[in-house]
């Protein structure tokens, strides 16, 4: 069984497969892939057993990352919490994963990484890598039922507080709202000990995904209080990025934004809120997502080969890097993000 390479940005068969496969997410779409290409220079590629003259019925999507800093590798997909392989036939899947193993040797790749949301049966050469907590929220119950599932003191009361404050609410997909949201995003990344991605990444997301991506923002007078970027695809809305000003945390802006997102998505017939992944040791974030009424599962990444991992050295390096980012000037953090993220993925 032969394996072929497909360009998902040019081959018309790829969007057709996405329409028919229920596992396809916004991370598979040409819009998301084009934003990755523009922002970080990654080259998307699909491997399939379908010949060029046949309909596309399966495929595994990757981005090629060629970095002098972090190595040459295939990742499915960079800056995407999950990306299922679109194949149901075990024989086809085995052929594709075997081909990937050959590529590791032939192209001297550091590794191939897959991030499937669905169950991934053990495939020769692949081993379990990082695991994360993944949360999703069923939006099909009534609005009243959804509100009752929110934690009373930590979420409901904050929503009521934000409503009493009369915060200004706006929702848009323009460059103007990106400029308002980005400082909040950068402040929040600093609290987490991380540099912010380049602002061009947000511009490209809104431009390439068009009406699928939007930013919600709350303001008190002329000052932005909290904001979040969400992406809609089929019957799912994805919470991708958030940011808030710590001076206004007592106003409950973040809780109100989540409630606005849930309510507006439900009105549009969306059935699921994807709250994304978080580190399994981040109990504070896990607890907050569960107080929204979400369900937790485990998201496991798979690698071929599984590179040696030295937990003590990695943990020390990560803590040191976070301390540097947290105490660096704002302009330096932005410059670090502009330079480093294309090597991350």
C-alpha contacts under 8 A as a table, 3 or more apart, distances in Angstrom:
res1	aa1	res2	aa2	distance
1	X	49	X	6.85
1	X	95	X	7.08
2	X	49	X	5.87
3	X	47	X	6.52
3	X	48	X	5.53
3	X	49	X	4.62
3	X	50	X	7.37
3	X	95	X	7.73
3	X	96	X	6.85
3	X	99	X	7.29
4	X	47	X	5.67
4	X	48	X	5.34
4	X	49	X	6.04
4	X	50	X	6.94
4	X	51	X	6.66
4	X	52	X	7.84
5	X	45	X	6.62
5	X	46	X	5.68
5	X	47	X	4.85
5	X	48	X	6.55
6	X	11	X	6.79
6	X	45	X	5.93
6	X	46	X	4.93
6	X	47	X	6.30
6	X	48	X	7.40
7	X	10	X	5.56
7	X	11	X	5.75
7	X	44	X	6.85
7	X	45	X	5.34
7	X	46	X	6.35
8	X	11	X	5.49
8	X	12	X	7.81
8	X	14	X	5.70
8	X	15	X	7.90
8	X	30	X	6.48
8	X	44	X	6.83
8	X	45	X	6.34
8	X	46	X	6.47
9	X	30	X	5.44
9	X	33	X	7.47
9	X	34	X	7.26
9	X	44	X	7.73
11	X	14	X	5.92
12	X	15	X	6.09
12	X	16	X	6.90
13	X	16	X	5.13
13	X	17	X	6.32
13	X	55	X	6.66
13	X	56	X	5.79
14	X	17	X	5.19
14	X	18	X	6.41
14	X	56	X	6.87
15	X	18	X	4.98
15	X	19	X	6.35
15	X	29	X	7.08
15	X	30	X	7.61
16	X	19	X	5.26
16	X	20	X	6.63
16	X	56	X	7.95
17	X	20	X	5.28
17	X	21	X	6.09
17	X	56	X	6.27
17	X	57	X	6.46
17	X	58	X	7.70
18	X	21	X	5.36
18	X	22	X	7.72
18	X	24	X	5.42
18	X	25	X	7.92
18	X	28	X	7.45
18	X	29	X	7.49
19	X	22	X	7.65
19	X	24	X	7.68
21	X	24	X	5.68
21	X	86	X	7.22
23	X	84	X	6.48
23	X	86	X	7.00
24	X	27	X	7.80
24	X	28	X	6.15
24	X	83	X	7.84
24	X	84	X	6.99
24	X	86	X	7.27
25	X	28	X	5.57
25	X	29	X	7.21
25	X	83	X	7.27
25	X	233	X	6.73
26	X	29	X	5.27
26	X	32	X	6.81
26	X	231	X	7.72
26	X	232	X	7.44
26	X	233	X	5.56
27	X	32	X	5.75
27	X	33	X	7.35
27	X	77	X	7.66
27	X	80	X	6.41
27	X	82	X	7.68
27	X	83	X	6.47
28	X	32	X	7.04
28	X	33	X	7.26
28	X	61	X	7.28
28	X	83	X	6.97
29	X	32	X	5.54
29	X	33	X	6.42
30	X	33	X	4.99
30	X	34	X	5.88
31	X	34	X	5.18
31	X	35	X	6.32
31	X	205	X	7.80
31	X	208	X	4.83
31	X	209	X	4.96
32	X	35	X	5.18
32	X	36	X	6.40
32	X	205	X	6.90
32	X	208	X	6.82
32	X	209	X	6.50
33	X	36	X	5.07
33	X	37	X	6.20
33	X	44	X	6.61
34	X	37	X	4.95
34	X	38	X	6.10
34	X	208	X	6.64
35	X	38	X	5.22
35	X	39	X	6.00
35	X	201	X	7.07
35	X	204	X	5.20
35	X	205	X	5.55
35	X	208	X	5.95
36	X	39	X	5.28
36	X	40	X	5.71
36	X	41	X	6.85
36	X	42	X	6.17
36	X	201	X	7.83
37	X	40	X	5.62
37	X	41	X	4.53
37	X	42	X	4.76
37	X	43	X	6.17
37	X	44	X	7.64
38	X	41	X	5.82
38	X	42	X	7.93
38	X	204	X	7.23
39	X	200	X	6.59
39	X	201	X	5.48
39	X	204	X	7.07
39	X	342	X	7.93
40	X	341	X	7.59
40	X	342	X	4.87
41	X	342	X	7.49
42	X	63	X	5.86
42	X	64	X	5.79
42	X	65	X	5.75
42	X	66	X	7.90
43	X	63	X	5.31
43	X	64	X	5.20
43	X	65	X	7.33
44	X	61	X	7.23
44	X	62	X	5.70
44	X	63	X	4.23
44	X	64	X	6.31
45	X	61	X	5.91
45	X	62	X	5.41
45	X	63	X	6.04
45	X	64	X	7.43
46	X	59	X	5.87
46	X	60	X	5.38
46	X	61	X	4.44
46	X	62	X	6.25
47	X	59	X	5.42
47	X	60	X	5.30
47	X	61	X	6.67
47	X	96	X	7.06
48	X	51	X	7.95
48	X	56	X	7.83
48	X	58	X	5.84
48	X	59	X	4.50
48	X	60	X	6.66
48	X	96	X	6.98
49	X	58	X	7.08
49	X	59	X	7.52
49	X	92	X	6.77
49	X	95	X	7.96
49	X	96	X	7.35
50	X	54	X	6.11
50	X	55	X	7.01
50	X	56	X	5.81
50	X	57	X	6.95
50	X	58	X	7.20
51	X	54	X	5.44
52	X	55	X	7.91
56	X	59	X	7.66
57	X	87	X	7.49
58	X	86	X	5.23
58	X	87	X	4.76
58	X	88	X	7.72
59	X	85	X	6.48
59	X	86	X	5.21
59	X	87	X	6.26
60	X	84	X	7.82
60	X	85	X	4.84
60	X	86	X	6.09
60	X	87	X	7.69
60	X	96	X	7.82
61	X	76	X	6.04
61	X	77	X	7.52
61	X	83	X	7.86
61	X	85	X	6.94
62	X	74	X	5.90
62	X	75	X	5.31
62	X	76	X	4.41
62	X	77	X	5.78
63	X	74	X	5.69
63	X	75	X	5.48
63	X	76	X	6.34
63	X	77	X	6.18
63	X	78	X	7.08
64	X	72	X	7.50
64	X	73	X	6.11
64	X	74	X	4.89
64	X	75	X	6.78
65	X	71	X	7.69
65	X	72	X	5.63
65	X	73	X	5.42
65	X	74	X	6.21
65	X	75	X	7.39
65	X	343	X	7.63
65	X	345	X	7.68
66	X	71	X	6.34
66	X	72	X	4.46
66	X	73	X	6.69
67	X	70	X	5.47
67	X	71	X	4.98
67	X	72	X	5.74
67	X	343	X	5.76
68	X	71	X	5.68
68	X	72	X	7.67
69	X	343	X	6.51
70	X	343	X	6.00
70	X	344	X	7.19
71	X	109	X	7.55
71	X	110	X	5.96
72	X	108	X	7.85
72	X	109	X	5.31
72	X	110	X	5.72
72	X	111	X	7.76
73	X	109	X	5.05
73	X	110	X	5.41
73	X	111	X	5.31
73	X	112	X	5.87
74	X	109	X	7.61
74	X	111	X	6.71
74	X	112	X	4.78
74	X	113	X	6.30
75	X	78	X	6.00
75	X	112	X	5.93
75	X	113	X	4.81
75	X	114	X	6.29
75	X	345	X	7.49
76	X	80	X	7.88
76	X	82	X	7.76
76	X	83	X	6.08
76	X	113	X	6.09
76	X	114	X	4.96
76	X	115	X	5.97
77	X	80	X	5.38
77	X	81	X	7.83
77	X	82	X	7.17
77	X	83	X	6.31
77	X	114	X	7.38
77	X	115	X	7.12
77	X	345	X	7.56
78	X	344	X	7.84
78	X	345	X	4.05
79	X	345	X	5.59
80	X	83	X	7.04
81	X	115	X	7.26
81	X	276	X	6.31
81	X	277	X	6.26
82	X	115	X	4.88
82	X	116	X	5.59
82	X	117	X	5.62
83	X	114	X	7.39
83	X	115	X	5.37
83	X	116	X	5.17
83	X	117	X	6.51
84	X	115	X	6.68
84	X	116	X	4.26
84	X	117	X	5.76
84	X	118	X	6.51
85	X	116	X	6.63
87	X	90	X	7.88
87	X	92	X	7.13
87	X	93	X	6.26
88	X	92	X	7.87
88	X	93	X	7.44
89	X	92	X	5.33
89	X	93	X	6.25
90	X	93	X	5.04
90	X	94	X	6.05
91	X	94	X	5.14
91	X	95	X	6.21
92	X	95	X	5.10
92	X	96	X	6.23
93	X	96	X	5.14
93	X	97	X	6.17
94	X	97	X	5.27
94	X	98	X	5.99
94	X	123	X	6.97
95	X	98	X	5.15
95	X	99	X	6.19
96	X	99	X	5.07
96	X	100	X	6.37
97	X	100	X	4.97
97	X	101	X	6.40
97	X	123	X	7.02
97	X	124	X	7.62
98	X	101	X	5.11
98	X	102	X	6.55
98	X	124	X	7.39
99	X	102	X	5.12
99	X	103	X	6.35
100	X	103	X	4.94
100	X	104	X	6.38
100	X	112	X	7.48
101	X	104	X	5.25
101	X	105	X	6.88
101	X	125	X	6.86
101	X	304	X	7.17
102	X	105	X	5.42
102	X	106	X	6.02
103	X	106	X	4.88
103	X	107	X	5.57
103	X	108	X	7.49
103	X	109	X	7.38
104	X	107	X	5.69
104	X	108	X	5.37
104	X	109	X	4.77
104	X	110	X	7.29
104	X	111	X	6.63
104	X	112	X	7.26
104	X	304	X	7.92
105	X	108	X	5.04
105	X	109	X	6.89
106	X	109	X	7.99
109	X	112	X	7.35
110	X	305	X	7.97
111	X	303	X	6.51
111	X	304	X	5.43
111	X	305	X	5.68
111	X	306	X	7.37
111	X	307	X	7.57
112	X	303	X	5.55
112	X	304	X	5.19
112	X	305	X	7.16
113	X	301	X	6.98
113	X	302	X	5.66
113	X	303	X	4.49
113	X	304	X	6.63
114	X	301	X	5.80
114	X	302	X	5.19
114	X	303	X	6.44
115	X	299	X	7.92
115	X	300	X	6.84
115	X	301	X	4.69
115	X	302	X	6.52
116	X	119	X	7.11
116	X	120	X	6.73
116	X	299	X	7.68
116	X	300	X	7.34
116	X	301	X	6.83
117	X	299	X	6.32
117	X	300	X	7.83
122	X	126	X	6.98
122	X	127	X	7.69
123	X	126	X	5.63
125	X	304	X	5.61
125	X	305	X	6.40
126	X	302	X	5.99
126	X	303	X	5.24
126	X	304	X	4.63
126	X	305	X	6.39
126	X	306	X	7.38
127	X	302	X	5.47
127	X	303	X	5.48
127	X	304	X	6.47
127	X	305	X	7.16
127	X	306	X	6.09
128	X	300	X	6.81
128	X	301	X	6.15
128	X	302	X	4.65
128	X	303	X	6.44
128	X	306	X	7.70
129	X	300	X	6.79
129	X	301	X	5.17
129	X	302	X	5.08
129	X	303	X	5.96
129	X	306	X	6.93
130	X	300	X	6.02
130	X	301	X	5.47
130	X	302	X	7.59
131	X	279	X	7.82
131	X	280	X	7.38
131	X	298	X	6.71
131	X	299	X	5.58
131	X	300	X	4.32
131	X	301	X	6.22
132	X	277	X	5.94
132	X	278	X	5.68
132	X	279	X	5.20
132	X	280	X	5.27
132	X	298	X	5.83
132	X	299	X	5.11
132	X	300	X	6.41
133	X	277	X	5.49
133	X	278	X	5.37
133	X	279	X	6.23
133	X	280	X	5.31
133	X	286	X	7.42
133	X	296	X	6.54
133	X	297	X	6.01
133	X	298	X	5.04
133	X	299	X	6.11
134	X	275	X	7.29
134	X	276	X	5.68
134	X	277	X	4.42
134	X	278	X	6.60
134	X	296	X	5.60
134	X	297	X	5.22
134	X	298	X	5.70
134	X	299	X	5.83
135	X	274	X	6.59
135	X	275	X	5.30
135	X	276	X	5.99
135	X	277	X	6.70
135	X	289	X	7.01
135	X	290	X	7.72
135	X	294	X	5.91
135	X	295	X	5.41
135	X	296	X	4.58
135	X	297	X	6.38
136	X	272	X	6.88
136	X	273	X	5.57
136	X	274	X	4.63
136	X	275	X	5.43
136	X	276	X	7.35
136	X	294	X	5.31
136	X	295	X	5.51
136	X	296	X	6.86
137	X	272	X	5.68
137	X	273	X	4.93
137	X	274	X	6.59
137	X	275	X	7.50
137	X	293	X	6.60
137	X	294	X	4.35
137	X	295	X	6.15
138	X	141	X	7.30
138	X	271	X	6.13
138	X	272	X	4.89
138	X	273	X	6.55
138	X	294	X	7.33
139	X	142	X	7.85
139	X	146	X	7.33
139	X	262	X	7.10
139	X	266	X	6.20
139	X	270	X	7.07
139	X	271	X	4.73
139	X	272	X	5.26
139	X	273	X	6.82
140	X	266	X	7.33
140	X	271	X	5.33
140	X	272	X	7.58
141	X	145	X	5.96
141	X	146	X	6.32
142	X	145	X	5.13
142	X	146	X	6.26
143	X	146	X	5.13
143	X	147	X	6.27
143	X	263	X	6.95
144	X	147	X	5.19
144	X	148	X	6.27
145	X	148	X	5.15
145	X	149	X	6.42
146	X	149	X	5.27
146	X	150	X	6.85
146	X	293	X	7.59
147	X	150	X	5.37
147	X	156	X	7.50
148	X	151	X	7.80
148	X	152	X	7.87
149	X	291	X	7.89
149	X	292	X	7.04
149	X	293	X	5.30
150	X	155	X	5.98
150	X	156	X	6.17
150	X	291	X	5.78
150	X	292	X	4.91
150	X	293	X	5.58
151	X	154	X	5.60
151	X	155	X	5.22
151	X	156	X	6.21
151	X	291	X	4.98
151	X	292	X	6.55
151	X	293	X	7.60
152	X	155	X	5.83
152	X	156	X	4.81
152	X	157	X	6.24
153	X	156	X	6.05
153	X	157	X	5.31
153	X	158	X	7.42
154	X	157	X	6.44
154	X	158	X	6.47
154	X	291	X	7.53
155	X	158	X	5.23
155	X	159	X	6.23
155	X	255	X	5.72
155	X	291	X	7.15
155	X	292	X	7.15
156	X	159	X	5.16
156	X	160	X	6.42
156	X	255	X	7.78
157	X	160	X	5.08
157	X	161	X	6.14
158	X	161	X	4.90
158	X	162	X	6.11
158	X	250	X	7.98
158	X	251	X	6.95
158	X	252	X	4.40
158	X	253	X	7.56
158	X	255	X	6.15
158	X	256	X	7.22
159	X	162	X	5.18
159	X	163	X	6.22
159	X	252	X	5.93
159	X	253	X	7.36
159	X	255	X	5.61
159	X	256	X	4.75
159	X	259	X	7.64
160	X	163	X	5.11
160	X	164	X	6.23
161	X	164	X	5.14
161	X	165	X	6.28
161	X	251	X	6.15
161	X	252	X	6.17
162	X	165	X	5.10
162	X	166	X	6.73
162	X	167	X	6.52
162	X	251	X	5.31
162	X	252	X	5.05
162	X	253	X	5.75
162	X	256	X	6.46
163	X	166	X	5.41
163	X	167	X	6.78
163	X	256	X	7.71
165	X	251	X	7.16
166	X	220	X	7.92
167	X	218	X	5.95
167	X	219	X	5.53
167	X	220	X	5.35
167	X	221	X	7.83
168	X	218	X	5.39
168	X	219	X	5.05
168	X	220	X	6.47
168	X	221	X	7.64
169	X	216	X	7.33
169	X	217	X	5.82
169	X	218	X	4.74
169	X	219	X	6.74
170	X	216	X	5.82
170	X	217	X	5.36
170	X	218	X	6.64
171	X	214	X	6.75
171	X	215	X	5.65
171	X	216	X	4.45
171	X	217	X	6.40
172	X	177	X	6.61
172	X	214	X	5.51
172	X	215	X	5.60
172	X	216	X	6.79
173	X	177	X	7.01
173	X	178	X	7.85
173	X	206	X	5.89
173	X	210	X	7.53
173	X	211	X	7.37
173	X	213	X	6.68
173	X	214	X	4.70
173	X	215	X	6.13
174	X	177	X	5.57
174	X	178	X	6.61
174	X	206	X	7.35
175	X	178	X	5.03
175	X	179	X	6.38
175	X	203	X	6.54
176	X	179	X	5.28
176	X	180	X	6.69
177	X	180	X	5.03
177	X	181	X	6.11
177	X	215	X	7.01
177	X	217	X	7.85
178	X	181	X	5.04
178	X	182	X	5.83
178	X	199	X	8.00
178	X	202	X	7.02
178	X	203	X	7.07
178	X	215	X	7.44
179	X	182	X	5.53
179	X	183	X	7.41
180	X	183	X	6.62
180	X	184	X	7.65
180	X	224	X	6.87
181	X	184	X	5.46
181	X	185	X	6.29
181	X	215	X	7.77
181	X	217	X	7.11
181	X	224	X	7.60
181	X	226	X	7.83
181	X	227	X	5.96
181	X	228	X	7.66
181	X	243	X	7.30
182	X	185	X	4.89
182	X	186	X	6.06
182	X	199	X	6.93
182	X	243	X	7.98
183	X	186	X	5.01
183	X	187	X	6.16
184	X	187	X	5.16
184	X	188	X	6.28
184	X	224	X	7.63
184	X	225	X	7.85
184	X	226	X	6.81
184	X	227	X	7.18
184	X	242	X	7.96
184	X	243	X	4.64
184	X	244	X	5.01
184	X	245	X	5.89
185	X	188	X	5.23
185	X	189	X	6.23
185	X	196	X	7.15
185	X	227	X	7.94
185	X	241	X	7.59
185	X	242	X	6.16
185	X	243	X	4.18
185	X	244	X	6.88
186	X	189	X	5.11
186	X	190	X	6.23
186	X	195	X	7.22
186	X	196	X	5.24
186	X	243	X	7.45
186	X	334	X	7.96
187	X	190	X	5.13
187	X	191	X	6.53
187	X	243	X	7.15
187	X	244	X	7.32
187	X	245	X	7.10
188	X	191	X	5.13
188	X	192	X	6.52
188	X	242	X	7.83
188	X	243	X	5.35
188	X	244	X	6.37
188	X	245	X	7.73
189	X	192	X	5.02
189	X	193	X	6.24
189	X	194	X	5.05
189	X	195	X	6.02
189	X	196	X	5.85
189	X	243	X	7.99
190	X	193	X	4.92
190	X	194	X	5.48
190	X	195	X	6.39
190	X	196	X	7.73
190	X	325	X	6.62
190	X	326	X	5.17
191	X	194	X	7.59
191	X	326	X	6.49
192	X	322	X	7.45
192	X	326	X	7.58
193	X	321	X	7.55
193	X	322	X	4.08
193	X	323	X	6.30
193	X	324	X	7.67
193	X	325	X	5.28
193	X	326	X	4.85
194	X	322	X	6.16
194	X	325	X	5.81
194	X	326	X	7.17
195	X	325	X	6.30
195	X	333	X	5.02
195	X	334	X	6.20
195	X	336	X	6.50
195	X	337	X	5.09
196	X	333	X	6.98
196	X	334	X	5.99
196	X	337	X	5.44
197	X	201	X	6.81
197	X	334	X	7.40
197	X	337	X	5.07
197	X	338	X	6.39
197	X	341	X	6.47
198	X	201	X	5.61
198	X	202	X	7.60
198	X	334	X	6.85
198	X	337	X	5.98
198	X	338	X	4.99
199	X	202	X	5.40
199	X	203	X	6.53
200	X	203	X	4.91
200	X	204	X	5.97
201	X	204	X	5.15
201	X	205	X	6.16
202	X	205	X	5.06
202	X	206	X	6.37
203	X	206	X	5.41
203	X	207	X	6.19
204	X	207	X	5.02
204	X	208	X	5.74
205	X	208	X	5.35
205	X	209	X	5.71
205	X	210	X	7.81
205	X	213	X	6.97
206	X	209	X	5.45
206	X	210	X	5.45
206	X	211	X	7.71
206	X	212	X	7.89
206	X	213	X	5.48
206	X	214	X	6.78
207	X	210	X	5.17
209	X	212	X	5.34
209	X	213	X	5.82
210	X	213	X	6.17
211	X	214	X	7.13
212	X	231	X	5.34
212	X	232	X	4.91
212	X	233	X	6.62
213	X	229	X	7.11
213	X	230	X	5.77
213	X	231	X	4.36
213	X	232	X	6.45
214	X	229	X	5.77
214	X	230	X	5.72
214	X	231	X	6.61
215	X	227	X	6.89
215	X	228	X	5.62
215	X	229	X	4.42
215	X	230	X	6.44
216	X	227	X	5.42
216	X	228	X	5.45
216	X	229	X	6.53
216	X	257	X	7.06
217	X	224	X	7.17
217	X	225	X	7.59
217	X	226	X	5.92
217	X	227	X	4.28
217	X	228	X	6.77
217	X	257	X	7.67
218	X	224	X	6.04
218	X	225	X	5.52
218	X	226	X	5.43
218	X	227	X	6.29
218	X	253	X	6.63
218	X	257	X	7.69
219	X	222	X	6.55
219	X	223	X	5.45
219	X	224	X	4.20
219	X	225	X	4.99
219	X	226	X	7.18
220	X	223	X	5.37
220	X	224	X	6.35
220	X	225	X	6.38
224	X	227	X	7.84
224	X	245	X	7.39
225	X	244	X	5.79
225	X	245	X	5.42
225	X	248	X	5.98
225	X	249	X	7.86
225	X	253	X	6.51
226	X	242	X	7.69
226	X	243	X	5.74
226	X	244	X	4.10
226	X	245	X	6.30
226	X	253	X	5.68
226	X	254	X	5.91
226	X	257	X	7.85
227	X	242	X	5.76
227	X	243	X	5.42
227	X	244	X	6.33
227	X	254	X	7.27
227	X	257	X	7.26
228	X	239	X	7.44
228	X	240	X	7.56
228	X	241	X	5.53
228	X	242	X	4.11
228	X	243	X	6.27
228	X	257	X	7.47
229	X	239	X	6.49
229	X	240	X	5.76
229	X	241	X	5.11
229	X	242	X	6.30
230	X	237	X	6.64
230	X	238	X	5.38
230	X	239	X	4.67
230	X	240	X	5.44
230	X	241	X	7.10
231	X	237	X	5.57
231	X	238	X	5.04
231	X	239	X	6.77
231	X	240	X	7.06
232	X	235	X	7.56
232	X	236	X	5.80
232	X	237	X	4.21
232	X	238	X	6.15
233	X	236	X	5.42
233	X	237	X	6.31
234	X	270	X	7.47
235	X	269	X	6.97
235	X	270	X	4.36
235	X	271	X	5.35
235	X	272	X	6.43
236	X	270	X	5.65
236	X	271	X	6.08
236	X	272	X	4.75
236	X	273	X	5.85
236	X	274	X	6.85
237	X	265	X	7.09
237	X	270	X	7.00
237	X	272	X	6.39
237	X	273	X	5.06
237	X	274	X	6.08
238	X	273	X	5.88
238	X	274	X	4.56
238	X	275	X	6.21
238	X	276	X	7.25
239	X	242	X	7.93
239	X	273	X	7.29
239	X	274	X	6.11
239	X	275	X	5.20
239	X	276	X	6.73
240	X	275	X	7.49
240	X	276	X	7.08
244	X	248	X	7.85
244	X	249	X	7.43
244	X	254	X	7.28
245	X	248	X	5.73
245	X	249	X	6.73
246	X	249	X	5.12
247	X	250	X	7.82
248	X	251	X	5.57
248	X	252	X	7.83
248	X	253	X	7.83
249	X	252	X	5.97
249	X	253	X	6.97
249	X	254	X	8.00
252	X	255	X	5.57
252	X	256	X	6.46
253	X	256	X	5.20
253	X	257	X	6.23
254	X	257	X	5.08
254	X	258	X	6.37
255	X	258	X	5.29
255	X	259	X	6.34
256	X	259	X	5.02
256	X	260	X	6.08
257	X	260	X	4.98
257	X	261	X	6.07
258	X	261	X	5.01
258	X	262	X	6.15
259	X	262	X	5.09
259	X	263	X	6.04
260	X	263	X	5.19
260	X	264	X	5.95
261	X	264	X	5.42
261	X	265	X	5.94
262	X	265	X	5.26
262	X	266	X	6.13
262	X	273	X	7.33
263	X	266	X	5.21
263	X	267	X	6.34
264	X	267	X	5.09
264	X	268	X	6.49
265	X	268	X	5.19
265	X	269	X	6.57
265	X	270	X	5.21
265	X	271	X	7.75
266	X	269	X	5.16
266	X	270	X	5.19
266	X	271	X	6.64
267	X	270	X	7.40
275	X	289	X	7.45
277	X	299	X	7.46
278	X	282	X	6.85
278	X	285	X	7.33
278	X	286	X	7.20
279	X	282	X	5.28
280	X	283	X	7.11
280	X	286	X	7.84
282	X	285	X	5.71
282	X	286	X	6.31
283	X	286	X	4.98
283	X	287	X	5.92
284	X	287	X	5.24
284	X	288	X	6.28
285	X	288	X	5.05
285	X	289	X	6.26
286	X	289	X	5.33
286	X	290	X	6.27
287	X	290	X	5.11
287	X	291	X	6.14
288	X	291	X	5.06
288	X	292	X	6.69
289	X	292	X	5.26
289	X	293	X	7.18
289	X	294	X	6.20
290	X	293	X	5.22
290	X	294	X	4.93
290	X	295	X	6.68
290	X	296	X	7.46
291	X	294	X	7.19
303	X	306	X	5.32
309	X	314	X	7.80
310	X	313	X	5.60
310	X	314	X	6.02
311	X	314	X	5.04
311	X	315	X	5.83
312	X	315	X	5.31
312	X	316	X	6.25
313	X	316	X	5.28
313	X	317	X	6.12
314	X	317	X	5.16
314	X	318	X	6.06
315	X	318	X	5.18
315	X	319	X	6.17
316	X	319	X	5.26
316	X	320	X	6.17
317	X	320	X	5.14
317	X	321	X	6.12
318	X	321	X	5.12
318	X	322	X	6.17
319	X	322	X	5.19
319	X	323	X	6.30
320	X	323	X	5.21
320	X	324	X	6.37
321	X	324	X	5.11
321	X	325	X	6.24
322	X	325	X	5.09
322	X	326	X	6.00
323	X	326	X	5.14
323	X	327	X	6.31
324	X	327	X	5.46
324	X	328	X	6.00
325	X	328	X	5.25
325	X	333	X	6.39
328	X	332	X	6.33
328	X	333	X	6.27
329	X	332	X	5.35
329	X	333	X	6.40
330	X	333	X	5.18
330	X	334	X	6.38
331	X	334	X	5.22
331	X	335	X	6.26
332	X	335	X	5.01
332	X	336	X	6.06
333	X	336	X	5.06
333	X	337	X	6.19
334	X	337	X	5.06
334	X	338	X	6.24
335	X	338	X	5.04
335	X	339	X	6.34
336	X	339	X	5.21
336	X	340	X	5.82
337	X	340	X	5.25
337	X	341	X	5.67
338	X	341	X	6.33
338	X	342	X	7.75
339	X	342	X	6.79
339	X	343	X	7.99
340	X	343	X	5.52
340	X	344	X	6.63
341	X	344	X	4.93
341	X	345	X	6.93
342	X	345	X	6.72
